[in-house]
Amino acid sequence: MARTKTRFVCQSCGAIHPRWVGHCDSCDGWNTIIEEALPEIVPLGGKRGAKSSQNGGSAIDFFALDGGSTVAPRQETGMNEFDRVAGGGLVEGSAILIGGDPGIGKSTLLLQVTAALAKKARCIYISGEEAIDQIRLRASRLEVSTEPVELATATNVRNILATLDVEDPPDVVVIDSIQTMYIDGLESAPGTVAQIRASAQELIRLAKRRGFALFLVGHVTKEGAIAGPRVLEHMVDTVLYFEGERGHQFRILRSVKNRFGATDEIGVFEMTDHGLAEVANPSALFLADRQGEVSGAAVFAGIEGSRPMLVEIQALVAPSSFATPRRAVVGWDSARLSMTLAVLEARCGLQFAGNDVYLNVAGGLRISEPAADLAVAAALISSLTGEPMPENMIVFGEIGLSGEIRPVGQADTRLKEAEKLGFEAALTPPKSQKSGRKKTTASLQVNEINNLRGLIGMFGNAKPEVKAVGQ
């Protein structure tokens, strides 16, 4: 009997190693390499350099760039926030990968989406982790148990393909989750790189051929990335991340890849006793618990995709009892906080060296755009001096290393959102030459500054001789 050939594959990045080692050089992962059986390769036949007719292949066709093409039709789910992130609805034959932390609400979201779609389309929900009774209990809690969603529990991809590969296929199929699926022709265990890649490939191929929308639920690692090989994200058409903090009721559905829409859109949901509720105006919800004029708080006017969003940035500067003060950040980049503190110390003469600095984005939202620099600096100076920012003022702008304030994109959209919510003043960078923005609007006074010293001038106690708090 011939000996089965094996190879050693990293379960995080898919790198192949000649032997087992504890550390993967490709992704720096530890204890992620597992021995797998080498898949059989069927030779095509013929000699190298032979024509296509001799090796069993067929010639491919080429087309011009200026040919006519039809826009892919979309099927709206009925959930506006989900449709926004998906690019306007579901496309026939598309594959969507949804990742998120355990318990964040991925299964709840997909059950609500399929229940909404089941009113006008045939939807199938296949679970490899939960029993039918568990799904029914969730549907009863979500008050969607009367919707005609077809449930099944299966993990064998061969059986799933045989069920779905029919003349009258369903319109939407949910696989929860792809890590539990396996192909019996492979000797690897479910969840390994080989099984995830092969299972996803077979399911996506069938979805393209039969024209149904395919949802794949993916587990995430402790770093927040979807578990398994990165090739899984390249195989699908859309990659969505479901984010949120366990202590907050808000959930963010973020698009990081979308072949049929924008890649920077977000949808905002609120977790309630009856499932996820859509948040049509997230700015008003994120600012609902503001306490008025409190030192160390500033309202940032941000942009998430095409949607303006106002959030409160909170900072606390407190005297430190340690030789090395702490720098704790929630919802923002710690590297940009260090840069902002360095600019405030080097260019403005403020002293943070003897203080602990804590920064938080209220509501559990994570901000990544540089336009939040000025709002962070305002919150830090406000906490250091003990003087609050004006309650009716919004702030946005990017800070350079020399202390200059640089313009940011979509300034008019940010100002319109602030005006709609009743704000009366805005602290912004100077407008660019291409912008036709007016300095004042109907009810919003725009104050432009081109350097951090203009921000410090708003605080009477913020002078270069300011020392650490408590000194």
ABEGO torsion letter per residue (X at the ends): XBBBBBBBBBAAAGBBBABBBABBAAAGBBGABBBBBBBBBBBAEEBBGBBAAAAGBBBBBBBBAABBBBBBBBBBAGBAAAAAAAGGEBBBGBBBBBBEBBGAGAAAAAAAAAAAAAAABBBBBBBAABBAAAAAAAAAAAGAAABBBBBBBBABAAAAAAAABBABBBABBBBOBAAABBBAABABBBGBAAAAAAAAAAAAAAAAAAGBBBBBBBBBBAAGBBBEBAAAAAABABBBBBBEBAABABBBBBBABBAABBAABBBBBBBBAAEBBBBABAAAAAAAABAEBBBGBBBBBBBBEABBBBBBBBBBBBBBABABBBBBBBGBBAAAAAAAAAAAAAAAGBBAAABBBBBBBBGGBBBABAAAAAAAAAAAAAAAAGBBBBAABBBBEBBBAAGBBBBBBGAAAAAAAAAAAGBABBBBBBBBAABABBABBAABBBBBBABAAAAAAABAABBAABBBBGX
